[in-house]
Amino acid sequence: MKTRDDILVGLLITVAVVVTVVGSLWLARGGLSKGYPLYAKFPWGAGLKQGQPVLLVGVNVGYVDEVDLHMDGILVTTMRIGKNYNVPLTSKAAVIPNGIFGDMAVALTPSRPDPHSFKPGDTVPIGPSTPGITELTSKADSVMRSVNAITLALQQEMVASGGIRDLRNTIGATNHLVSEFASIAAEQSRQLSATMTSLRRATGAIDPVKVDSTVSNLRTASANMAAMSADLRATSGKLDVILAKVDSGNGTAAKLINDPGVYNDVRLLLQRMDSLVADIKKNPKRYINVSVF
């Protein structure tokens, strides 16, 4: 009796599970209301199959009803959209991963809001598909190969070829150069400090009283020079007046200077005096007669 009850309980549980699963799938596919069809054409390898969800900006609005494989490389996909949802005309269909187990979904993404929508039986244009796990894994493998190649090249260049040793030598030489620069800067700073100290001492040794006295003397000398310059100007003016009068021909000096006859008479007189002196030297008795008795 107990065994029969266990069997009945097991059958009831099994039927309940089957009804729950079938009912869930049926409800997920629209239940009694299948909605209206829309079509999209994807290339082979999209990974679509019947029953996968259709998302409109992330909201589940239907499911994939049929996937027809055409030999020209196209998957003609029939989507069932709930009657309560309208797909804007600016939408594009793309295949995106759905979960971590390789399931896919169709994403309808409008570029902008649009009051106009697709009619039943229209074909939705496709957009770029989101890479799946396979594509991501292949890209990760490509990245790892590149990283391994870079690591191998670095190992060959830096370790096998002595690059690390050269780098250490370069760092040591750089540190030595920095030390030399620091010592040069310190020496320059010391010399600059000594120069500033000497300059302060020289500045402090200057007597302000002597400086003031020197400046005063210079001012006095400048004033004297100015007075002398004024006197020279006055004298020059007087000489200019005198020369002007001489040039004008008025006065004795002007007549003596400007009259050529006076010059000739003086020259003739001098010549006669020279002849007289020569004759006196030659015949002194003619002019000098001394008699004692």
C-alpha positions as CSV (number, residue, x, y, z in Angstrom):
1,M,0.0,0.0,0.0
2,K,2.8,2.4,0.9
3,T,4.6,1.6,-2.4
4,R,1.5,2.4,-4.5
5,D,1.2,5.8,-2.7
6,D,4.8,6.6,-3.4
7,I,4.3,5.8,-7.1
8,L,1.2,8.0,-7.3
9,V,3.1,10.8,-5.6
10,G,6.0,10.4,-8.0
11,L,3.6,10.5,-11.0
12,L,1.9,13.6,-9.8
13,I,5.1,15.4,-9.2
14,T,6.4,14.4,-12.7
15,V,3.1,15.5,-14.3
16,A,3.3,18.8,-12.4
17,V,6.9,19.4,-13.5
18,V,6.0,18.6,-17.2
19,V,3.0,20.9,-17.1
20,T,5.0,23.7,-15.5
21,V,7.8,23.5,-18.1
22,V,5.4,23.2,-21.1
23,G,3.2,25.9,-19.7
24,S,6.2,28.2,-19.2
25,L,7.4,27.6,-22.7
26,W,3.9,28.1,-24.1
27,L,3.5,31.3,-22.2
28,A,6.9,32.5,-23.2
29,R,5.9,32.0,-26.8
30,G,2.8,34.0,-26.5
31,G,0.3,31.5,-25.2
32,L,-2.9,31.7,-27.1
33,S,-1.9,35.0,-28.6
34,K,1.0,34.3,-31.0
35,G,1.4,38.0,-32.0
36,Y,2.4,39.2,-35.5
37,P,5.4,38.1,-37.5
38,L,8.4,40.1,-38.4
39,Y,11.4,38.8,-40.5
40,A,15.1,39.3,-40.4
41,K,17.9,37.9,-42.5
42,F,21.1,36.9,-40.7
43,P,24.2,35.3,-42.1
44,W,25.1,31.7,-41.3
45,G,26.7,31.1,-38.0
46,A,24.4,33.5,-36.1
47,G,23.6,30.7,-33.6
48,L,19.8,31.3,-33.6
49,K,17.3,28.6,-32.9
50,Q,13.6,28.3,-32.3
51,G,12.3,29.7,-29.0
52,Q,15.1,32.2,-28.3
53,P,13.8,35.6,-27.1
54,V,13.4,38.8,-29.1
55,L,14.3,42.0,-27.1
56,L,13.3,45.6,-27.9
57,V,15.7,47.9,-26.1
58,G,16.2,45.2,-23.5
59,V,12.5,44.3,-23.1
60,N,11.3,40.8,-24.0
61,V,8.6,41.5,-26.7
62,G,8.6,38.1,-28.5
63,Y,10.5,35.0,-29.5
64,V,12.1,33.4,-32.5
65,D,9.3,31.3,-34.2
66,E,11.2,29.8,-37.1
67,V,14.7,29.7,-38.6
68,D,15.0,28.7,-42.2
69,L,18.4,27.8,-43.6
70,H,18.9,29.0,-47.2
71,M,21.8,27.7,-49.2
72,D,22.9,31.2,-50.2
73,G,24.3,31.7,-46.7
74,I,21.2,33.4,-45.2
75,L,19.2,32.5,-42.2
76,V,15.6,33.7,-42.7
77,T,14.3,34.2,-39.1
78,T,10.7,34.6,-38.3
79,M,10.0,36.6,-35.1
80,R,6.8,36.6,-33.2
81,I,6.1,40.0,-31.6
82,G,3.5,40.5,-29.0
83,K,0.4,42.4,-30.2
84,N,1.0,45.0,-27.4
85,Y,4.4,46.0,-28.8
86,N,5.3,48.2,-31.8
87,V,8.8,48.1,-33.3
88,P,9.9,51.6,-34.5
89,L,10.9,51.9,-38.2
90,T,14.4,53.1,-37.1
91,S,15.1,49.7,-35.5
92,K,17.8,47.3,-36.6
93,A,18.1,43.6,-35.6
94,A,21.2,42.1,-34.2
95,V,22.2,38.8,-32.7
96,I,23.5,39.1,-29.1
97,P,24.7,36.6,-26.5
98,N,22.0,35.7,-23.9
99,G,23.6,34.2,-20.8
100,I,26.9,32.3,-20.4
101,F,25.9,29.0,-21.9
102,G,26.1,30.1,-25.5
103,D,22.4,31.0,-25.9
104,M,21.6,33.8,-28.3
105,A,18.8,36.4,-28.6
106,V,17.6,38.9,-31.3
107,A,18.0,42.5,-30.2
108,L,15.8,45.2,-31.9
109,T,17.5,48.5,-31.3
110,P,16.0,51.8,-32.7
111,S,18.5,54.6,-33.5
112,R,15.9,57.2,-32.3
113,P,12.3,57.2,-31.2
114,D,9.8,57.0,-34.1
115,P,6.0,57.0,-33.9
116,H,5.9,54.8,-37.1
117,S,6.4,51.1,-36.7
118,F,6.9,48.0,-38.8
119,K,3.8,46.3,-40.1
120,P,3.2,42.5,-39.7
121,G,5.2,40.6,-42.3
122,D,7.9,43.4,-42.7
123,T,11.6,42.6,-42.8
124,V,13.7,44.3,-40.2
125,P,17.2,45.4,-41.5
126,I,20.1,43.9,-39.6
127,G,22.8,45.8,-37.8
128,P,26.3,44.8,-36.4
129,S,26.1,41.8,-34.2
130,T,27.6,41.7,-30.7
131,P,30.5,39.3,-30.5
132,G,29.8,36.1,-28.6
133,I,31.8,33.9,-26.3
134,T,33.6,32.3,-29.3
135,E,34.7,35.6,-30.8
136,L,35.7,36.9,-27.4
137,T,37.7,33.7,-26.7
138,S,39.4,33.9,-30.1
139,K,40.3,37.5,-29.5
140,A,41.6,36.7,-26.0
141,D,43.7,33.9,-27.5
142,S,45.1,36.4,-30.1
143,V,45.9,38.8,-27.3
144,M,47.6,36.1,-25.3
145,R,49.7,35.1,-28.3
146,S,50.8,38.7,-28.8
147,V,51.6,39.0,-25.1
148,N,53.6,35.8,-25.2
149,A,55.5,37.1,-28.3
150,I,56.3,40.4,-26.6
151,T,57.4,38.6,-23.4
152,L,59.7,36.3,-25.4
153,A,61.2,39.3,-27.3
154,L,61.8,41.1,-24.1
155,Q,63.4,38.1,-22.6
156,Q,65.7,37.7,-25.6
157,E,66.6,41.4,-25.7
158,M,66.8,42.2,-22.0
159,V,68.2,39.0,-20.6
160,A,69.9,36.9,-23.3
161,S,71.5,39.9,-25.0
162,G,72.6,41.7,-21.8
163,G,70.1,44.5,-22.1
164,I,69.5,44.5,-18.3
165,R,73.3,44.8,-17.7
166,D,73.5,47.7,-20.2
167,L,70.5,49.3,-18.5
168,R,72.1,49.0,-15.1
169,N,75.3,50.6,-16.5
170,T,73.4,53.4,-18.0
171,I,71.6,54.0,-14.8
172,G,74.9,54.0,-12.9
173,A,76.4,56.5,-15.4
174,T,73.4,58.7,-15.1
175,N,73.6,58.7,-11.3
176,H,77.3,59.6,-11.6
177,L,76.5,62.4,-14.0
178,V,73.8,63.7,-11.6
179,S,76.3,63.6,-8.8
180,E,78.8,65.6,-10.8
181,F,76.2,68.2,-11.7
182,A,75.3,68.5,-8.1
183,S,78.9,69.1,-7.1
184,I,79.3,71.7,-9.9
185,A,76.1,73.4,-8.7
186,A,77.4,73.4,-5.1
187,E,80.7,74.9,-6.2
188,Q,79.0,77.6,-8.2
189,S,76.8,78.4,-5.3
190,R,79.8,78.7,-3.0
191,Q,81.6,81.0,-5.4
192,L,78.5,83.1,-5.8
193,S,78.1,83.4,-2.0
194,A,81.8,84.5,-1.7
195,T,81.3,87.1,-4.5
196,M,78.2,88.4,-2.8
197,T,80.1,88.6,0.5
198,S,82.9,90.6,-1.1
199,L,80.4,92.9,-2.7
200,R,78.8,93.5,0.6
201,R,82.1,94.3,2.2
202,A,83.1,96.7,-0.6
203,T,79.8,98.4,-0.4
204,G,80.1,98.7,3.4
205,A,83.7,100.2,3.0
206,I,82.4,103.2,1.0
207,D,82.2,106.3,3.2
208,P,79.0,108.2,2.5
209,V,80.6,111.5,3.7
210,K,83.4,111.2,1.2
211,V,81.0,110.3,-1.5
212,D,78.9,113.4,-0.7
213,S,82.1,115.6,-0.7
214,T,83.2,114.2,-4.0
215,V,79.8,114.8,-5.5
216,S,79.8,118.4,-4.1
217,N,83.3,119.0,-5.6
218,L,82.1,117.7,-8.9
219,R,79.2,120.0,-8.8
220,T,81.4,123.0,-8.0
221,A,83.8,122.1,-10.8
222,S,80.9,121.8,-13.2
223,A,79.7,125.3,-12.2
224,N,83.2,126.7,-12.7
225,M,83.4,125.1,-16.1
226,A,80.0,126.6,-17.0
227,A,81.3,130.1,-15.9
228,M,84.5,129.7,-17.9
229,S,82.5,128.6,-20.9
230,A,80.4,131.8,-20.6
231,D,83.5,133.9,-20.3
232,L,85.0,132.2,-23.4
233,R,81.8,132.9,-25.3
234,A,81.9,136.6,-24.3
235,T,85.5,136.9,-25.3
236,S,84.8,135.2,-28.6
237,G,82.0,137.6,-29.2
238,K,84.3,140.6,-28.6
239,L,86.9,139.1,-31.0
240,D,84.2,138.7,-33.6
241,V,83.3,142.3,-33.2
242,I,86.9,143.4,-33.5
243,L,87.5,141.3,-36.6
244,A,84.3,142.6,-38.1
245,K,85.5,146.1,-37.6
246,V,88.9,145.3,-39.1
247,D,87.3,143.6,-42.1
248,S,85.0,146.6,-42.6
249,G,88.0,149.0,-43.3
250,N,87.3,151.6,-40.6
251,G,90.2,152.5,-38.2
252,T,94.0,152.5,-38.4
253,A,94.5,148.8,-38.0
254,A,92.0,148.1,-40.8
255,K,93.8,150.6,-43.1
256,L,97.2,149.1,-42.3
257,I,95.9,145.6,-42.9
258,N,93.7,146.3,-45.9
259,D,95.8,149.0,-47.8
260,P,98.4,147.3,-50.0
261,G,100.4,150.5,-50.5
262,V,101.3,150.6,-46.8
263,Y,102.6,147.0,-47.2
264,N,104.7,148.0,-50.2
265,D,106.1,151.1,-48.5
266,V,107.0,149.1,-45.4
267,R,108.6,146.4,-47.5
268,L,110.6,149.1,-49.5
269,L,111.7,150.7,-46.2
270,L,112.9,147.4,-44.9
271,Q,114.9,146.7,-48.1
272,R,116.6,150.1,-47.9
273,M,117.4,149.5,-44.2
274,D,119.0,146.2,-45.2
275,S,121.1,148.0,-47.9
276,L,122.1,150.7,-45.5
277,V,123.2,148.2,-42.9
278,A,125.2,146.3,-45.5
279,D,126.9,149.5,-46.7
280,I,127.7,150.6,-43.1
281,K,129.4,147.2,-42.6
282,K,131.3,147.6,-45.8
283,N,132.4,151.3,-45.5
284,P,132.1,152.3,-41.9
285,K,134.5,155.3,-42.4
286,R,132.0,156.9,-44.7
287,Y,129.5,157.1,-41.9
288,I,131.7,157.1,-38.8
289,N,134.6,159.7,-38.7
290,V,136.4,159.8,-35.3
291,S,139.1,162.5,-34.8
292,V,141.0,162.8,-31.5
293,F,142.6,166.2,-32.3
